Amino acid sequence: MGYEPVTKTIFDTKDAPVYVVHATSVVRIQIVQVLKGLGFSDVTGAADVAEAVKMLSDAVSINKPPKWILTQLFPTGEANALQLGMLISRTPELSGVNWSLIPAQDELFAVQFGLENGMLSFHPAENLSQNEGIQSDLQRLMDVATTMDFESEIITLNYTYKFLKANRHHPQLLKMSRTMVELKPKNAEVLYCYADGLTLNGKVEEAKKVAKQAVWADQTMLPRVQQLVTEDGKPLLSPEEVKLLDSKKSSVLEAFGVSNCVIVDSDTSSRQHVKNAMTQLGLSQFHEFEDGEAAWNHIKANKTNTLLVTEWKLRKLSGMALVQRMAQAGIQEIPVLVCSAQLGAQDKGLLEELGTAVVIPKPLTLDHLVEGIRSAVREENMPSAYKGAIRKVRGLMRQGQVKQAKKLWTTSLTTMLIPTVYQKATEAEIKLAEAKLEDAYAACHQALTLGARGAYFYNLMGKVLSALGDYDRASKWLEKANAEVPLNVERLAEMAAVEMNRGDLEKASEIMDKASAVDTGNEKVMEAKAMLAIEKGDQDAASDVLKQLNDMMNVVAHLNNRAVTMAWKGDPNKGVELYRQALQAAPTSGTAGQKSFSPSVTYNLAMALARKGDLKGAKAVMDGIDLANLSKGDPRLAEKVKALNLKITDALNGKGTLNLEIPKTNELSRKRILQLNKVAEMAQAKAAMVVKELKLSDTIDYRAVKMAEKPLYFKPKKAAAPEANQPKPAAAAKASPAPTEVASNKTPPKAG
């Protein structure tokens, strides 16, 4: 996706300290022994939470905090485990500490609050009352940790899933399992949980598909899948479906809804090799091409139930250019496999930013192909996965369907768990598409504070700042994105446009040469070429490029931005000159988009002349528009022309004044951005645990909230100074270690 939050790990090494907090010494010792038997080398027991807090204080002072604390809710004393959990979540020095709860039967009310506030897992007290139960329950935790690659966030999700199912929170269970699939898409256990969540929510057909994927990922999952039953008590999978899965003869492509394959490779034997492998997976419809251009023409017209397998190095149009054109056109429904031995680090960075392809190496093997298909098609066949939803939203916006994109995004936010960093970044994209530029910048800034990183996000920030007219900062962000991924032609075109707005035509030309080397026929590249030719006054070159464009409105938008910027800087004649040069280069006939170019530019030329006070010139320009013809092709523009013409005529006849202010975009934007930055600095946000996105807060037991209200705090001891022959300073000699405290109503000091 281009920006990924950092994921913590746990239990990947077992030499970090572990605390066991339990009031019963016999059970506490048993738990310690079991943990040591599981490989943990440094396990310490404590009788109550206050003692654990003191241990934490001592451990932080020597920079050796525990990795995990396993505690009862009320061991002994006043302090409780929920207070301890809140202390851990709010104290920077304890950011790497995880905690788990041992609740009694009448203490299960605290589990939900704990899960929403950073708790790793929960282990019912009856399971940890004797040695065999302790061994079984903690071994299960270690198995989950291993399955989930020791990622603490995923372990928490697994235990949250367990809690939600036990309490029959089925809608939230579905949200949770969707997120688990997104985070661990290849994991059979996670796929099973998702199938279970779908089944419990009555989504039978989708549940069947995911259940088959779980078995495909791990054949041993079949007995558990057989136990899934629908709301009416019937098995999810029919005996015939189970038999087919058990025989391992089911088509993996059939499970994903793929019926035909486009293969692009100049080498005949390579294409045949892909066909043979696909045939083994149950596919029979193929479309073969030797070059990327022919494949592109086919793909534009055939998008349904299609899988693309392409080489990277192709004639006419490279695989690199092909996947960029698909992403640029918003074609998200075709999963893409790049099958090549010729990809470098920059190529892979581009594919990661675009988020549209999976790489499988040559020579191709069936295992590689199967793994690639699973990765490439999973999001299209699991539309509830949030990254798939984000791609669909982006695709709609690229196609100009902003309202549909916003509607899909609103639905996605209510039906699935989406980490806040992705929410803010996607919100910024939508606000940018809606031209709500300050809102877009605010969302970008919030995403940045939440940890958004990577070429896609840097590119988004650059586009927002460019739209705001802050071209200097936009240039820096786009260059930062380009440093990570230098092959994105759409970004190169954006960078060239920014440099034109900065007045550096030489640098813009250099950037366009790089873009043309990747894909000279790309729509965005040709738009930027047309803009640059107009800026240079090369009307022949501009005319040649404009004739190849179907839609010229981006060129019109660039001209408008340049004219407004120059007018604001006190040089309105430059904008007028650009409009006139564009009109001289405009095609006289062609597509609807080409026909609307001249009237749009003429209207804006008249506006520019009127703003500088040349009303007669503006009137002469307006009279040159064929209003009757324009009304047929672009009625909305025709109405704007009529309105402006009337204002200019009235002003010339002394019937009114024409107030056309020059929008000072840069000045206005900078003031608002400064305000936004101050607000953001005052409320620095942290990425919340994904569990919080469940929004179960309204159903949390009030007892748990009250238990956590009274804060714990601690002051780690300062490390002892090295021994020396000289006496200690008097102030240091008087100092004494800060006591461990259970706070009353005092404001807790900062830890450390």
N, C-alpha and C positions, 0 to 999 in steps of 0.2 A: 504493500500500500504506500510505501514511501516514507512512513514514519511509524516507528515501533516503540512502545513503552518498554522500559527495562524490566526484566523478570527476575525476581529473586529465586534462589534455589535453597533447598534444605535437605539434610541427610545425605548429600552427595559425598561428604566426608563425615566420619563419626568420631573425630578426635576433639571436637569443640565441646565445651561444658554443657551438661544437661541437668536441670533441676527437677526433682520430684517433690511436690508439696502435698503432704497427706497427714492427717491427724493421727491415724493409727499406725504405730511404728512397725507392726508386723507386716501390714500391707505395703507400707512405704518401702520396707527392706525388700519385699518380694518384687515390687515393681523395679527397683534399682537393679536387682539381680537379673531380672528378665532382660532389661535394657543392656546390661553388660554382656549378657549372653547373645544379644543381637548385634554386638560389635561396638557399642558405645563405650569408650574407654574412660570417660570422665563424667561420672554421674554422682550427684550430691543430693541428699535428702534434706527436707525442711518440714517443720511441724505446722507452720502457719505462714500466711502471706507476708506479714510484717518481717518475719525472718528472711523470706525470699527477697524482699525489697532491700534489706541490709546486705544480703549477698550480692545483689545486683550493684549496689553502690560500691562495694569493695571490688567487684569484677571490672566495672567500668574504669575505676581509678587505675587499674593496671592494664587497661585495654584488652581485657579478655572476657567480654560478656558472653552469657550462654547463647546457644543457638536455639534452645527449646526449653520451655517450662511446661510440665504436666502437673495440673493442680486440681484439687477439690474446689468446690464453690466456697464452702466455709470450712477450712481446715480447723483452726482454732482462732480465738481472738476476735477483734472487731473487723479487721480488714477482710475483704472477699476477693474472689478471682476476677469479677467484672471490674473492680477498681484497679486491679493489677493490669488487666487488659487495656484499660484506658490510659494508664500510666505509660505502658509500652508504646501505644499508638501515638501518644502526644510528645514523646521524648526523643529527640534526634539521636542521642547516644544509644538508644535501644532499638533503632530502626531495623536491625538485623535479627532481633529476638522474635521467635514464634511462641505461641502459647496454646495449649489444649486444655479442655475442661473434662473433669470427671464428675458428672452430675448424678445425684441420687434420683429415684423415680419421681419424687415430689419437687425436684429442682430443674426439671426439663424446661420449665418456663424461661430459664436463663439462656438456653441454647441459641435461640434466634437472635437475641441481642448480641451475644458473643460473636456469632457468625458475621453479623453486620458491622462489627467493630474489630475486625482483624484476627479473630480466633481461627486457628488452623484446623482443629478437629475436635470431636467430642466422643467420649468413651463412657457409656453408662456404668455407674458404680457397680451394678450387679455383675458386669462382665469382668471387673477388675477386683473382685472380692477374694479370689483364690488363684493359685499359681497357674492352673491350666487355662482359666479364663483370661488372665493377664497375658499369658503367652500367645493365645489365639488372637486377642483383640489388637495387641501391639504388632504382631506379625502381619495382621491385615493392614494396619497403617503402613508398615514398611513395604508391603506389596503394592499398595496404592501409590506410595511415593516413587517406587521403582517404575511402575507403569506410567506415571505422569512425569518421568524424567526429573524427579525430585523438585519440581516447581511448586513452591508453597501456595501460590494463588490457585493452581489447578487442584491441589489437594483439598483446599478449602471448598472449591466448587463441588468436588465429589462428595464431601461430607454435608454440604448444604443440600445437594440433591437427595441424599439419604434422609435428611431431616424433613424436607418438603414432601417427599413421598409418604413418609410415616404419618404426617399430619394432613395428608390429602389436599395439599395446596397445588392442584394440578396445573392451573394456568402459569403460576410462577415456576413450577417444575419444568414446563415446556420452555420457558424463557431460559432457565438455567441450562438445560440440556443443549439448547441451540448454541449457547455461548461456549459450552464445553466442546462441541463439535468444531466450532470456529477455531478454538485454541489448540485442539489436538485432533485434526481432521483425519489422521490415518490410524487412530487408536480404536481398536475393536470394542473395547470396554465403553468408550465414550459414544461410539456409534450405537451400541446397545442401549445406553441411557437415553439417547435421543429417540430411538425407536420406541422405547417404553413411554417417554413423555408424549410422543405423538399419539400412541395408542390410547393412553389415558385421557387424552383430549379429543378423542373421536376422529382423528385424522388418519384413517385406516390405510388408504392407498399410499400416502406418503410414508407412513410407518412401515409398510411392506418393503418399499424401496430401500429405506435406510437399514432395515433388519437384514436384507439380502447383502447390503454393503458390509455390514458387520461380520457376517459369515464369510464373505469373500475375503475380508481383511484377516480373519482368523477362524479357521474351520471349527476349532473347539468351541466356538460361541454358539454353534447350532443347537445344542440341548437347551440353553437358556432362551434362545429366540423362540424355540418351540413352546415355551411356557407362557409367552405373551398372549393375552386374551383381550378381545374387544369388549366394549361396554355391555354387549348382550351375551357375554360369556363364551363366545366362539373363539377358537384359536386364531391368532392373527394370520398365520400362514396355513394354507390348505395342505393336506397330505401330499398332494401332487407337487406343490411348491417345495415342501420339505424334501421330498424324494429327489427332486431335481437339484436342489442345493447339496444334498448329501452325496450325489453322484459326481459332483464337481463338473458337470457338463453344461451348466447354465452359462449363457453369454454375459460376460461382464459389461459389454456395451449395451446390451438390452436393459440391464439394471439401471443404466444412466440415460436411457432414452435417445441414444445416438444411432441413426440408421444409415448415414452415408458419410464418406470421408473424402476430403480434398487432399491430394498428395502433390506437393510441388518440389521437384528435384530435377536438375538437368541430367542426372545419371539414371539411365533406364534400369540398371540392376538394383539401384537403391530404391527406386519406386516399387519395383517388384518385391523387394524384401519387405517393405512396409505393407504391401498388399497381402503377402503371405501371412505376416503376423496378424494383421487385422482379420483375415479370414479365419484364423484359428480362434479369434475372439467372437466369431459369429457374424461378422459384417460381410455384406455382398455387394453393396453399391459404392463405386469409386469414381472419382473424377481426377484425372491425372493432367499435370501441366509441367512444361519444361522451364517456364520463366514466370517471374512474379507478376508481370503485367497482365498476362492472360488469366492467371489465378485471381487477381484483384477484380477483373471485369466479371468473372464468374461469381465470386463471393458477394459482390454488391447486389446481385439478383437472386442469390440462393443462400438464405441464412438459417433455414429451419432444420433442426435435427442433424446439424453438420459438425464434423470434427476436422480441423485443419492440421496436417502434418507437413511442415515445410523445412527445407534446407535454409541455411543462413546466407550462403553465397549463391546467388542466382543471377541469371542474365536479365537484362532490361530493367527489372525492378528487384532489388535485393530483398531477402527475408526481413532485414532490419527495416527497410522502407515499407514493406507490406504490413507488418504488425503495427507500425506507427499510423499508417493510413486507416487501418481498421479501428484503432483506438480513437483516432481523431474524428472518424465518422460516427462514433458512438456504437459501433458493432460489438456488443458485449456478449451476444448469445452464442457465438461460435468459440468453443474451447480451442486453444492453440497449443500445439506441441512443436517446438523447434528441435529438429533432429539433426545434429551437426557435431563435427569434431573441430570446428573452426571458430568457436566463440572465445573472445578474450574477456578480461575482467570488465572492460567498459561496456561490451555488448550485454553481459549479464546484468550490469547495473541498469542499463536501459530497460531491459525486460522487467526487472524488479520495480522500477518506477512506473512503467505502464501498467503493470499488474495484469497482463493479458496472455502470458505464455509460460509454459513449463519447458525446461530444457532436458532433453534426453540425449545421451552421448551416442556417437557412432564408434564402432559397429553396433547396430541395434540388436538388442536381445528381447525376447518376449517379456521377461521380467521387467526390464527397463520400460518397455512400452506400457505394460499393465500399470506400473507405478506412476508413470507420466499421465496416463488417462485418468487415474483416480484423482491425482492432484489437479489436473486441468479442468475436469468437468464437475467436480464436487460442488462448487459454489452455484453453478447454474442449476444443478439438480437438488440443491438445498437452498432455495431462495431465501430462507429465513436466516442464513448465515450473514452476519452484518457486513462482512467485507464484500460479499456478493451483492448485498443491497446497495452498498456505497458505489460499487461499479455501475450498477443499473442507474442510480441517480445521476452519476457523471455522464453516462451514455445519453440519457434523456436531455441533460443540459447541453451537451455537445450538438444535439439535434435541434436545439432551440426550443425544446418542450419544457420550459422552466416550471410552469404550473404543475405539470404531471410529475416532474421530478420532486417538487416540494410536497406534493400529496403523498408520493411514495415514501419520502423521507419521514413525514409526519406519522404515517402508518408504521414504519419501521421502528420509530422511537417508542411506540406504544406496544409493540408486539415482540420486541426482542431486547436483549441486553447489549448495549453498545457502550464501550468504555468512553469516558468523558472526553479524552483527547481526540477520538475519532468524531465524536459529536460536534465538537467545536470546529475542527478543521472542515468538516462537511458543511456545517452551518455557514462558515466563511465562504465556501464555494457557491452556495445557494444565494447568499446575500450579494456576492459579486455579480452573479448572473442577473439578479434583480436590480442591479445598480444602486444598492443600498451600501455605499462604499464605506462610510464610517462604521457601520455595523459589521461589515466584512472585516475591517481592520481590527475591531475590538475582538471578534471571534478568533482571528489569527493570533492576536496577542495572548489570549487566554490559552489557546492550543500550545503556544510556545512555552508558557509557564507550566503547562502540564507535561512537558517533555516531548512535544512533537519535533521530529528531526527528519532529515533526509531530503533528497532532491525534489520529490513531489511537493513537500511542504514549503521548502525554500522557494520553489517556483511559484507556488500559490501566493506567498507573501509578496514576491516581486510583482506579480500581476495585479494584486490589490493596490500596491503603492503606485504602480504605473497608471491605473485607472484614476487614482486620487491626484495624479499630476506630480507626484514626488519622484521625478525620474532619476535623480541622483541616488536615492536610497533603493529604488526599484532596480537600478543597474547593479548595485552591490549584491542584492539578494539573488538576482538571476545569475550573476557570475558565480555565486556560491553554489547554486544548484548545478550550474554547468561544470564546475570543477569536479563534482561527483559523477555526473553523467553528461559527457560532452557530445552525445550523438542524437539528442532529442531535437528533431527539426522544428517542431512547433515552438519549443523554447528559443531556439536560435532565431526564428522569425520574430518572436516577441522581443528578444534582445536587440535585434536590428531596429525594430520600431522605436524602442526606448532611446537608442543612440541617435536616431533621427530627431526625436523630440529634444534631445540634449544638444542637437546641432552638430554632432560629430558624424558627418556623412562618410568619412574615410573608414572609421571603425565599423560603421553599419555595413559598408561594402565588404569588409574583411569577414564579418560574421556571415553575410549572405553567401559568400564563396564557400564557407564550410557547410552551410545548409544545403546548397546546391549539390555539393559533392555526395551528400547522403541520398537526396531525392529531389532532383530539379523539378519534377512534375507535381510535387506535393502542393495542395491548394494553399496552405499557409505560406509556403515558400514563394509561390507565384504572387500572392497578395503583397508580401513584403518587397518583392522585386518591383512590382508596379509602383508601390509607394516610393521606393528609392529612386526609380527612374523619374517620377514626377518631381520629387525633391531636387533632383539634379537638373531638371529642365530638359531631359532627354525624351522628347515626346514620341519619337518613333519606337524606342524600346518600350516605353510605357504602353503604347497602343498595341504592340505585339503581345504583351503579357495580358492586358485587359481582355483581349479577344478570346483568351483561353479560359477566363474565369466565368463560371456560371452565375456567381453571386458576388457583387462588388461592394456590398454594404460595409464590410470591414475596411475597405479602402476609403469609403466615404467617412467612416467614423474616425479614421486616422487623420484625414484632412481637417475634419472639424476640430479635433483635439489640437492639432498644430496651429490652426487659425486662431483659436481662442487663446492658446498660450502666447502666441506672438502679439495678439491684441493686448493682452494683459501686460506684456513687457513693453508696450508702447510702440509696437511695429505692426499695426493692422494691415499695412500694405503687403507684407510678406504672405499673410493668409489669403488675401485677395489674389495675389500672384499665383499661389498654389492652386486655388480653385480654377483659375483661367487655364493654367497648364493642364490640369486634369481634364477640363472640357475639350481642349484641343486634341487630347489623346483618346477621348471616349469613343467606343465603337458606335457606329451609326445604326446597327441592327444586330440581332442575335437573340439570345435567350431573354426571358422576362427580367432576370436580374441585370442583364446588360442594358436593356431598354430603360430600366428605372434609374440607371446610374446618372445620366445627364440631367434629368429633372431634379434629382436629389442634390447634385452638386450645384446646379443653377440656383435652386432655392437657398442653399447655404451661402452662395456667393452674394445673392441679394441681401441676405441677413447681415453679412460682413460689411457690405457697402453702407447699409442703413446704420449700422452701429458706429461707423466712422463719420457719419453725417452726410454722406453722398446719396441723398434721397433720389435725385434725378437718375443717377447711375443705377441705383437699386431698381427704380421703376422700369428703366429700359431693359434691364436683365429679366425682370418678371414678365414683361410683355413678350419676351421670346419663348415662353413656355406654352406649348400647345395644351391648354387646359382641358379641352374636350377629349383629346386622346389620352391624357394623363388620367382623367376620371375613370376611364375604362380599365386601365392597367393597374393604377395605384390610387384608389379613391381616397385613402387616408391622407396621402401626400397632397392630393388635389385640394382637399379641404384646408390644409395648412397654407398652401400657396394662395388660395382665395383670401384667407384671413390676413396674411401678411400684405398682400396686394392692397386690400382695403385700408389697412393702417397707413401704408405708405401714401396712398392716394389722398386720404384725409389730411395727413400731415402736410403734403404739398399744397393742398387747397386751403390750408389754414383752419381746418375744422377740428384739429386736435394735435396733440404732441405724440411723438413716437419715442417711448422709453424702452430702449433695448440695452439693458446693462450688460457689461462684459463680466461673465462669471469668473471671479477670482478664485479658481479651484485650489491652487497651491496654498494661498494664504489661509483660506477657510479650512482646508484639510489639516494643515499643520497645527492650527489652533485646537481643532477638535482632537487630533491625535495626541497632543500634549495633555489634554484633559483626560483622555482615555488611559494614557500611560500612568498618570497619577493615581487614577482609580485602581488600575491593575496592581500598582505597587503597594497600595494600601491593603489590598485583599489578595495576596499571593495564594493561588489555589494549588492544592496538591491533588494528584490523581487519586480518586477514592478507590477503595477496593471494589472489584467488580460486583461483589455481593450487594453492595449498597444500591446498585442500579436496579435491584429487584423492587425497591420502594415498598418494602413490607413494614416500614416504620410505624404506620398507623395501627398495625396489629400486634406490636411488641407489648409484652406483658408489663404493666405499670410497675410491678414489683422489681423487675430487672432494671428499669430506668432509675428508680429510687436508689437501688443498691449501688449504681455507678455514679450517682451525683456527687458523692463526697470524695474529692480527689485524694490520691496518694501522690507524694512527691519525695524526691530524695536529692541529696547533694553528694555526688561522688567525691571521695577523698582525693586530695591532690597527691600526685606521686611524690614519694619521699626524695628529697634532694640528695645528690651523691655525697658521700662522706668526704670531708676535707679537714686539713689541719687547723684552718681558721675557724673561729667560733661563728655560730649562726647569728644572723641579725636579730636584734631584740624583738622586732615585730614577728618574725617567723617563730621565735622561741615561744611566744605567747599563744601562737595559733594552736587550735585544737581541732581534731576531725569533726566535721559537721555530723550531727546525729541523724540517724534514719528516723523519719517522722511519718505519722499518719495525720494528715492535715485536718484541721477543724474547718472553720469558715474563712480562714485567712487566704489571701491571694497567694497561690503557690509561686515560689521563685523559679527562675529559669534553671533547668537542670544543668549542673556543671558550673 
